[in-house]
Amino acid sequence: MAYISMSKYAQLRGVSAMAVSKAVKSGRLVRCVRRDENGKPTGIDPDIADIEWTRNTNPVHGGKRDVEAI
């Protein structure tokens, strides 16, 4: 697994870093998140995150990244 920062994932996804942070906090992104010993998110696996994002996000609010780019 190649982890990237949450802000880098937001860039790739075409959404704000706040949107990714909210997705993590709300439980829409879980398996893709690497956490430190205190439970703080430290990275995102973008391949797993794309699957979770698509599966757990309302299409009306789902972000701007084109599915063809995945």
DRENTORKOL-3810 file (N, C-alpha, C; in nm, 4 decimals):
REM DRENTORKOL-3810
@n.u->0.0834; n.v->-0.1191; n.w->0.0000; ca.u->0.0000; ca.v->0.0000; ca.w->0.0000; c.u->0.0876; c.v->0.1252; c.w->0.0000
@n.u->0.0604; n.v->0.2108; n.w->-0.0922; ca.u->0.1318; ca.v->0.3377; ca.w->-0.0995; c.u->0.0433; c.v->0.4470; c.w->-0.0408
@n.u->0.0772; n.v->0.4917; n.w->0.0768; ca.u->-0.0028; ca.v->0.5943; ca.w->0.1437; c.u->0.0425; c.v->0.7334; c.w->0.0996
@n.u->-0.0544; n.v->0.8230; n.w->0.0877; ca.u->-0.0282; ca.v->0.9638; ca.w->0.0570; c.u->-0.0975; c.v->1.0478; c.w->0.1627
@n.u->-0.0649; n.v->1.1752; n.w->0.1664; ca.u->-0.1284; ca.v->1.2637; ca.w->0.2644; c.u->-0.2753; c.v->1.2857; c.w->0.2287
@n.u->-0.3527; n.v->1.3239; n.w->0.3281; ca.u->-0.4943; ca.v->1.3516; ca.w->0.3060; c.u->-0.5107; c.v->1.4696; c.w->0.2102
@n.u->-0.4233; n.v->1.5685; n.w->0.2188; ca.u->-0.4339; ca.v->1.6841; ca.w->0.1293; c.u->-0.3994; c.v->1.6447; c.w->-0.0146
@n.u->-0.3039; n.v->1.5546; n.w->-0.0332; ca.u->-0.2699; ca.v->1.5066; ca.w->-0.1673; c.u->-0.3865; c.v->1.4262; c.w->-0.2251
@n.u->-0.4483; n.v->1.3444; n.w->-0.1420; ca.u->-0.5646; ca.v->1.2687; ca.w->-0.1893; c.u->-0.6777; c.v->1.3636; c.w->-0.2294
@n.u->-0.6978; n.v->1.4683; n.w->-0.1515; ca.u->-0.8018; ca.v->1.5675; ca.w->-0.1842; c.u->-0.7730; c.v->1.6287; c.w->-0.3210
@n.u->-0.6478; n.v->1.6608; n.w->-0.3464; ca.u->-0.6073; ca.v->1.7163; ca.w->-0.4761; c.u->-0.6399; c.v->1.6196; c.w->-0.5888
@n.u->-0.6031; n.v->1.4931; n.w->-0.5707; ca.u->-0.6287; ca.v->1.3918; ca.w->-0.6728; c.u->-0.7783; c.v->1.3718; c.w->-0.6953
@n.u->-0.8540; n.v->1.3815; n.w->-0.5868; ca.u->-0.9986; ca.v->1.3597; ca.w->-0.5913; c.u->-1.0720; c.v->1.4812; c.w->-0.6482
@n.u->-1.0083; n.v->1.5974; n.w->-0.6441; ca.u->-1.0720; ca.v->1.7193; ca.w->-0.6931; c.u->-1.1660; c.v->1.7809; c.w->-0.5930
@n.u->-1.1367; n.v->1.7581; n.w->-0.4640; ca.u->-1.2184; ca.v->1.8129; ca.w->-0.3555; c.u->-1.1274; c.v->1.8848; c.w->-0.2571
@n.u->-1.1860; n.v->1.9476; n.w->-0.1602; ca.u->-1.1066; ca.v->2.0172; ca.w->-0.0595; c.u->-1.0499; c.v->1.9183; c.w->0.0427
@n.u->-0.9430; n.v->1.9601; n.w->0.1080; ca.u->-0.8862; ca.v->1.8791; ca.w->0.2161; c.u->-0.9883; c.v->1.8634; c.w->0.3281
@n.u->-1.0723; n.v->1.9649; n.w->0.3476; ca.u->-1.1770; ca.v->1.9576; ca.w->0.4495; c.u->-1.2773; c.v->1.8466; c.w->0.4156
@n.u->-1.3092; n.v->1.8284; n.w->0.2882; ca.u->-1.4027; ca.v->1.7226; ca.w->0.2478; c.u->-1.3465; c.v->1.5848; c.w->0.2824
@n.u->-1.2165; n.v->1.5653; n.w->0.2597; ca.u->-1.1538; ca.v->1.4378; ca.w->0.2930; c.u->-1.1513; c.v->1.4192; c.w->0.4443
@n.u->-1.1169; n.v->1.5241; n.w->0.5164; ca.u->-1.1154; ca.v->1.5171; ca.w->0.6626; c.u->-1.2537; c.v->1.4812; c.w->0.7174
@n.u->-1.3566; n.v->1.5427; n.w->0.6624; ca.u->-1.4939; ca.v->1.5131; ca.w->0.7064; c.u->-1.5323; c.v->1.3688; c.w->0.6735
@n.u->-1.4869; n.v->1.3197; n.w->0.5581; ca.u->-1.5164; ca.v->1.1815; ca.w->0.5205; c.u->-1.4511; c.v->1.0833; c.w->0.6173
@n.u->-1.3316; n.v->1.1148; n.w->0.6630; ca.u->-1.2628; ca.v->1.0303; ca.w->0.7612; c.u->-1.3368; c.v->1.0374; c.w->0.8950
@n.u->-1.3670; n.v->1.1576; n.w->0.9405; ca.u->-1.4326; ca.v->1.1756; ca.w->1.0712; c.u->-1.5716; c.v->1.1141; c.w->1.0755
@n.u->-1.6430; n.v->1.1173; n.w->0.9627; ca.u->-1.7797; ca.v->1.0650; ca.w->0.9601; c.u->-1.7848; c.v->0.9139; c.w->0.9381
@n.u->-1.6709; n.v->0.8539; n.w->0.9075; ca.u->-1.6661; ca.v->0.7097; ca.w->0.8880; c.u->-1.6895; c.v->0.6651; c.w->0.7448
@n.u->-1.6900; n.v->0.7577; n.w->0.6499; ca.u->-1.7032; ca.v->0.7194; ca.w->0.5088; c.u->-1.5724; c.v->0.6642; c.w->0.4540
@n.u->-1.4614; n.v->0.7079; n.w->0.5095; ca.u->-1.3300; ca.v->0.6526; ca.w->0.4744; c.u->-1.2726; c.v->0.5895; c.w->0.6003
@n.u->-1.2555; n.v->0.4576; n.w->0.5980; ca.u->-1.2084; ca.v->0.3859; ca.w->0.7175; c.u->-1.0890; c.v->0.2977; c.w->0.6841
@n.u->-1.1104; n.v->0.1979; n.w->0.5985; ca.u->-1.0053; ca.v->0.0994; ca.w->0.5681; c.u->-0.8838; c.v->0.1625; c.w->0.5022
@n.u->-0.9025; n.v->0.2722; n.w->0.4324; ca.u->-0.7927; ca.v->0.3353; ca.w->0.3582; c.u->-0.7036; c.v->0.4235; c.w->0.4451
@n.u->-0.7448; n.v->0.4478; n.w->0.5691; ca.u->-0.6754; ca.v->0.5440; ca.w->0.6545; c.u->-0.5698; c.v->0.4746; c.w->0.7407
@n.u->-0.4470; n.v->0.5246; n.w->0.7339; ca.u->-0.3409; ca.v->0.4796; ca.w->0.8251; c.u->-0.3393; c.v->0.5769; c.w->0.9416
@n.u->-0.3276; n.v->0.5242; n.w->1.0617; ca.u->-0.3293; ca.v->0.6074; ca.w->1.1821; c.u->-0.2038; c.v->0.5834; c.w->1.2650
@n.u->-0.1662; n.v->0.6858; n.w->1.3429; ca.u->-0.0514; ca.v->0.6703; ca.w->1.4321; c.u->-0.0970; c.v->0.6028; c.w->1.5612
@n.u->-0.0044; n.v->0.5877; n.w->1.6548; ca.u->-0.0347; ca.v->0.5175; ca.w->1.7804; c.u->-0.1406; c.v->0.5875; c.w->1.8654
@n.u->-0.1658; n.v->0.7150; n.w->1.8379; ca.u->-0.2682; ca.v->0.7901; ca.w->1.9106; c.u->-0.4020; c.v->0.7929; c.w->1.8364
@n.u->-0.4073; n.v->0.7274; n.w->1.7210; ca.u->-0.5304; ca.v->0.7229; ca.w->1.6438; c.u->-0.5475; c.v->0.8370; c.w->1.5443
@n.u->-0.4469; n.v->0.9237; n.w->1.5340; ca.u->-0.4538; ca.v->1.0367; ca.w->1.4415; c.u->-0.4244; c.v->0.9887; c.w->1.2992
@n.u->-0.5084; n.v->1.0268; n.w->1.2017; ca.u->-0.4827; ca.v->0.9869; ca.w->1.0632; c.u->-0.3490; c.v->1.0443; c.w->1.0142
@n.u->-0.2690; n.v->0.9577; n.w->0.9494; ca.u->-0.1395; ca.v->1.0018; ca.w->0.8983; c.u->-0.1254; c.v->0.9813; c.w->0.7485
@n.u->-0.2174; n.v->0.9090; n.w->0.6866; ca.u->-0.2089; ca.v->0.8857; ca.w->0.5434; c.u->-0.3310; c.v->0.8143; c.w->0.4910
@n.u->-0.3416; n.v->0.8140; n.w->0.3585; ca.u->-0.4557; ca.v->0.7534; ca.w->0.2889; c.u->-0.4024; c.v->0.6639; c.w->0.1776
@n.u->-0.4570; n.v->0.5451; n.w->0.1667; ca.u->-0.4285; ca.v->0.4603; ca.w->0.0511; c.u->-0.5298; c.v->0.5009; c.w->-0.0567
@n.u->-0.4850; n.v->0.5659; n.w->-0.1644; ca.u->-0.5788; ca.v->0.6220; ca.w->-0.2617; c.u->-0.6620; c.v->0.5178; c.w->-0.3356
@n.u->-0.6085; n.v->0.3989; n.w->-0.3565; ca.u->-0.6852; ca.v->0.2961; ca.w->-0.4268; c.u->-0.8049; c.v->0.2502; c.w->-0.3433
@n.u->-0.7819; n.v->0.2238; n.w->-0.2174; ca.u->-0.8909; ca.v->0.1835; ca.w->-0.1285; c.u->-0.9839; c.v->0.3021; c.w->-0.1032
@n.u->-0.9267; n.v->0.4206; n.w->-0.0904; ca.u->-1.0080; ca.v->0.5402; ca.w->-0.0651; c.u->-1.1053; c.v->0.5660; c.w->-0.1796
@n.u->-1.0615; n.v->0.5453; n.w->-0.3036; ca.u->-1.1515; ca.v->0.5654; ca.w->-0.4174; c.u->-1.2723; c.v->0.4722; c.w->-0.4088
@n.u->-1.2489; n.v->0.3483; n.w->-0.3717; ca.u->-1.3583; ca.v->0.2523; ca.w->-0.3574; c.u->-1.4520; c.v->0.2955; c.w->-0.2458
@n.u->-1.3953; n.v->0.3290; n.w->-0.1293; ca.u->-1.4786; ca.v->0.3713; ca.w->-0.0162; c.u->-1.5533; c.v->0.5001; c.w->-0.0472
@n.u->-1.4869; n.v->0.5940; n.w->-0.1127; ca.u->-1.5490; ca.v->0.7228; ca.w->-0.1453; c.u->-1.6720; c.v->0.6991; c.w->-0.2332
@n.u->-1.6549; n.v->0.6183; n.w->-0.3370; ca.u->-1.7645; ca.v->0.5906; ca.w->-0.4290; c.u->-1.8782; c.v->0.5177; c.w->-0.3593
@n.u->-1.8435; n.v->0.4215; n.w->-0.2785; ca.u->-1.9432; ca.v->0.3384; ca.w->-0.2110; c.u->-2.0179; c.v->0.4143; c.w->-0.1016
@n.u->-1.9513; n.v->0.5065; n.w->-0.0336; ca.u->-2.0073; ca.v->0.5672; ca.w->0.0871; c.u->-2.0454; c.v->0.7140; c.w->0.0740
@n.u->-2.0394; n.v->0.7684; n.w->-0.0459; ca.u->-2.0689; ca.v->0.9107; ca.w->-0.0644; c.u->-2.1909; c.v->0.9275; c.w->-0.1539
@n.u->-2.2808; n.v->1.0141; n.w->-0.1128; ca.u->-2.3984; ca.v->1.0480; ca.w->-0.1908; c.u->-2.3525; c.v->1.1090; c.w->-0.3233
@n.u->-2.3990; n.v->1.0566; n.w->-0.4372; ca.u->-2.3543; ca.v->1.1084; ca.w->-0.5667; c.u->-2.3784; c.v->1.2587; c.w->-0.5856
@n.u->-2.4771; n.v->1.3129; n.w->-0.5194; ca.u->-2.5040; ca.v->1.4562; ca.w->-0.5296; c.u->-2.3883; c.v->1.5359; c.w->-0.4697
@n.u->-2.3191; n.v->1.4785; n.w->-0.3712; ca.u->-2.2099; ca.v->1.5467; ca.w->-0.3013; c.u->-2.0772; c.v->1.4761; c.w->-0.3241
@n.u->-2.0675; n.v->1.3903; n.w->-0.4221; ca.u->-1.9576; ca.v->1.2955; ca.w->-0.4344; c.u->-1.8230; c.v->1.3432; c.w->-0.4821
@n.u->-1.8031; n.v->1.4688; n.w->-0.5047; ca.u->-1.6719; ca.v->1.5129; ca.w->-0.5491; c.u->-1.6682; c.v->1.5286; c.w->-0.6995
@n.u->-1.5575; n.v->1.5800; n.w->-0.7484; ca.u->-1.5487; ca.v->1.6205; ca.w->-0.8873; c.u->-1.4607; c.v->1.5319; c.w->-0.9727
@n.u->-1.3954; n.v->1.4349; n.w->-0.9136; ca.u->-1.3020; ca.v->1.3519; ca.w->-0.9898; c.u->-1.3786; c.v->1.2627; c.w->-1.0867
@n.u->-1.3375; n.v->1.2608; n.w->-1.2106; ca.u->-1.3993; ca.v->1.1819; ca.w->-1.3144; c.u->-1.3683; c.v->1.0336; c.w->-1.2912
@n.u->-1.4690; n.v->0.9502; n.w->-1.2954; ca.u->-1.4507; ca.v->0.8058; ca.w->-1.2715; c.u->-1.3535; c.v->0.7475; c.w->-1.3737
@n.u->-1.3500; n.v->0.7969; n.w->-1.4963; ca.u->-1.2593; ca.v->0.7474; ca.w->-1.5980; c.u->-1.1126; c.v->0.7666; c.w->-1.5588
@n.u->-1.0859; n.v->0.8641; n.w->-1.4723; ca.u->-0.9478; ca.v->0.8923; ca.w->-1.4307; c.u->-0.8966; c.v->0.7949; c.w->-1.3267
@n.u->-0.9848; n.v->0.7133; n.w->-1.2710; ca.u->-0.9459; ca.v->0.6218; ca.w->-1.1630; c.u->-0.8687; c.v->0.5047; c.w->-1.2163
END
